[in-house]
């Protein structure tokens, strides 16, 4: 295991995403702009503190087709 990698900071959080729409006036008319707003609901794990409910040991697995999977242990 690369010890330098093990020292990197991490945070595992839960977010809520909501689709929002705005309108922008441009010379040709009104343009509709859609985007996602994100709201952080909770931090469930970090290397900066420990709590009785904690997500730790994060691992990112990259499959041969490029798909990425995040796994972690959750203690409660």
C-alpha positions as CSV (number, residue, x, y, z in Angstrom):
1,X,0.0,0.0,0.0
2,X,1.3,3.4,-0.9
3,X,1.5,5.3,2.5
4,X,1.5,8.7,0.8
5,X,-2.0,7.8,-0.6
6,X,-3.2,6.6,2.8
7,X,-2.4,10.1,4.3
8,X,-4.7,12.0,1.8
9,X,-7.7,13.7,3.3
10,X,-11.1,12.4,2.5
11,X,-14.8,13.2,3.2
12,X,-17.8,11.1,2.4
13,X,-21.0,13.2,2.3
14,X,-24.7,12.8,1.4
15,X,-26.1,15.4,-1.0
16,X,-29.6,16.2,-2.3
17,X,-29.8,17.3,-5.9
18,X,-32.7,19.3,-7.3
19,X,-33.3,20.3,-10.9
20,X,-33.8,24.0,-11.2
21,X,-34.7,26.2,-14.2
22,X,-33.8,29.9,-14.8
23,X,-34.4,32.1,-17.8
24,X,-31.8,34.3,-19.4
25,X,-32.7,37.2,-21.7
26,X,-30.6,37.2,-24.8
27,X,-30.9,39.3,-28.0
28,X,-32.7,36.4,-29.8
29,X,-35.3,36.0,-27.0
30,X,-35.4,34.2,-23.7
31,X,-33.2,31.2,-23.1
32,X,-34.2,28.5,-20.6
33,X,-31.3,27.2,-18.5
34,X,-31.6,24.0,-16.5
35,X,-29.1,23.0,-13.8
36,X,-28.9,21.0,-10.6
37,X,-28.7,22.6,-7.2
38,X,-26.9,20.6,-4.6
39,X,-27.4,20.7,-0.9
40,X,-25.1,18.9,1.5
41,X,-27.3,17.0,3.9
42,X,-24.7,15.2,6.1
43,X,-21.1,14.3,6.3
44,X,-20.9,10.6,7.2
45,X,-17.2,10.1,7.2
46,X,-13.9,12.0,7.2
47,X,-10.3,11.3,8.2
48,X,-10.3,14.5,10.2
49,X,-12.5,13.3,13.1
50,X,-14.1,10.1,14.5
51,X,-17.6,9.6,15.8
52,X,-19.7,6.7,16.9
53,X,-21.4,6.7,13.5
54,X,-18.6,6.8,10.9
55,X,-17.9,5.9,7.3
56,X,-14.2,4.9,6.9
57,X,-11.8,2.9,4.8
58,X,-13.0,4.4,1.4
59,X,-11.9,2.5,-1.7
60,X,-12.5,3.5,-5.3
61,X,-12.6,0.5,-7.6
62,X,-12.1,1.2,-11.4
63,X,-13.5,-1.6,-13.5
64,X,-11.9,-2.6,-16.8
65,X,-14.7,-0.7,-18.7
66,X,-14.0,2.5,-16.7
67,X,-16.9,2.2,-14.3
68,X,-16.0,3.5,-10.9
69,X,-17.4,2.1,-7.6
70,X,-16.9,3.7,-4.2
71,X,-17.0,1.4,-1.2
72,X,-16.6,2.1,2.5
73,X,-17.2,0.6,5.9
74,X,-20.0,2.1,7.9
75,X,-19.9,1.8,11.7
76,X,-22.9,2.6,13.8
